[in-house]
Amino acid sequence: MNKEIQLLIFSKMIEIRRTEELLIKEYRPFEQMKCPIHFCVGQEASPAALTNLLRTKDVIYAHHRSHGYYLAKQGSLISMIAEFYGKNIGVNSGLAGSQELSCREINFYCGAILSGSFAMSTGSAFASNYLNDDCLTIAVIGDGGMEEGIVFETINLAAIKNLPILFICENNNYSSYTPLKERTLVKDLNLKIKEFGIETHKVSSNDVFEINELYEQSINKIKNDKKTVFI
């Protein structure tokens, strides 16, 4: 990886962290933001690692903790913050807020009911195969969302149809305030996915360059082998 790409990725990670820290500082004291917000402090490495790998036509379906992925997809920072304040210059005219943040121009979507946008990724990827347009679909979910039934229907359909999807699960070990060990006997989420015949990887690092390398390898495999990958 050359230094220019390293700088691009690292700068994006810093941008995501500082944006979230400043939003947190403003959020409660002034009570002017018009929506509930899920922040992603500490989870910047995953979205930042995608920065140099995405094209505008590639699609991201993110979870509620979505700001990092929106910025990694080169979404407008000003439009995002304006959205949180309910301004008509917001990316969704101030009507969607944080949880439903979307931008059609950059093919970024999030929100819906828990894990709903994750499920929508199969439709997007199926359309890409049907149209033969070489689009990559990325679906992001948290460990809490992984317990929804629709997730396993999504994974199964993606496997059967060999859909060009990179599934990313950010496991921070909590669903709201409940730790993973109190929610399931099987704590290794990869084990649940391998049974569907999907290639899985597990990374236990916040090294953004290590994650970037794994993402790049996975994206190349998806494009070359027409297979779904879960990380």
Long-range contacts (C-beta under 8 A, 24 or more apart in sequence): 1-209, 1-212, 1-213, 5-52, 6-209, 8-51, 8-52, 9-48, 9-49, 9-51, 9-52, 9-208, 9-209, 9-212, 10-48, 10-208, 12-47, 12-48, 12-51, 12-71, 12-72, 13-44, 13-45, 13-48, 13-208, 15-71, 15-77, 16-40, 16-44, 16-47, 16-48, 16-67, 16-68, 16-71, 16-72, 17-41, 17-44, 19-67, 19-71, 19-77, 20-44, 20-67, 20-68, 23-67, 23-81, 23-84, 32-85, 33-84, 33-85, 33-86, 34-84, 34-85, 34-86, 34-94, 34-97, 35-84, 35-86, 35-97, 35-98, 35-99, 36-97, 36-98, 36-99, 37-84, 37-97, 37-98, 37-99, 38-64, 38-65, 38-66, 38-98, 38-99, 39-65, 39-67, 40-65, 40-66, 40-67, 40-68, 42-172, 43-68, 43-170, 43-172, 44-68, 44-208, 45-206, 45-207, 45-208, 45-211, 46-140, 46-168, 46-170, 46-211, 47-71, 47-72, 48-72, 48-208, 49-208, 49-209, 49-211, 49-212, 49-215, 50-138, 50-212, 50-215, 52-212, 53-212, 53-215, 53-216, 53-219, 54-136, 54-138, 55-136, 56-106, 56-107, 57-107, 57-133, 57-135, 58-107, 58-135, 58-136, 58-137, 58-138, 59-107, 59-108, 59-109, 59-121, 59-124, 59-135, 59-136, 59-137, 59-138, 60-107, 60-108, 60-109, 60-110, 60-137, 60-138, 60-139, 60-140, 61-109, 61-110, 61-117, 61-118, 61-120, 61-121, 61-124, 61-137, 61-138, 61-139, 61-140, 62-108, 62-109, 62-110, 62-117, 62-140, 63-110, 63-115, 63-117, 63-118, 63-140, 63-141, 63-142, 63-145, 63-170, 64-98, 64-99, 64-110, 64-111, 64-114, 65-142, 65-170, 66-98, 66-101, 66-110, 66-111, 66-140, 67-98, 67-101, 69-108, 69-110, 69-138, 69-140, 70-101, 70-103, 70-108, 70-110, 73-103, 73-106, 73-107, 73-108, 74-106, 75-103, 75-106, 75-108, 76-103, 79-103, 114-144, 114-145, 114-148, 115-141, 115-145, 115-146, 115-148, 115-150, 115-151, 116-150, 118-145, 118-150, 118-151, 118-154, 118-167, 119-150, 119-151, 119-153, 119-154, 121-154, 121-158, 121-165, 121-167, 122-154, 122-157, 122-158, 122-161, 122-163, 122-165, 125-158, 125-161, 125-163, 125-164, 125-165, 126-161, 126-163, 128-164, 129-161, 129-162, 129-163, 129-164, 134-223, 135-164, 136-164, 136-166, 136-219, 136-222, 136-223, 137-163, 137-164, 137-165, 137-166, 138-165, 138-166, 138-168, 139-165, 139-166, 139-167, 139-168, 140-168, 140-169, 140-170, 141-167, 141-168, 141-169, 141-170, 142-169, 142-170, 142-171, 142-172, 142-175, 143-169, 143-170, 143-171, 143-172, 143-173, 143-174, 143-175, 143-180, 143-189, 144-174, 144-175, 144-176, 144-178, 144-183, 146-189, 146-192, 147-175, 147-183, 147-184, 152-192, 152-196, 155-193, 155-196, 155-198, 155-230, 156-196, 158-198, 158-228, 159-196, 159-197, 159-198, 159-228, 162-226, 162-227, 162-228, 163-228, 164-222, 164-223, 164-226, 164-228, 165-222, 165-228, 165-229, 166-215, 166-218, 166-219, 166-222, 166-228, 166-229, 166-231, 167-193, 167-198, 167-228, 167-229, 167-230, 167-231, 168-231, 169-230, 169-231, 190-230, 193-230, 198-227, 198-228, 198-229, 198-230, 199-227, 199-228, 199-229, 199-230, 200-229, 200-230, 200-231, 201-229, 201-230, 201-231, 202-231, 203-231
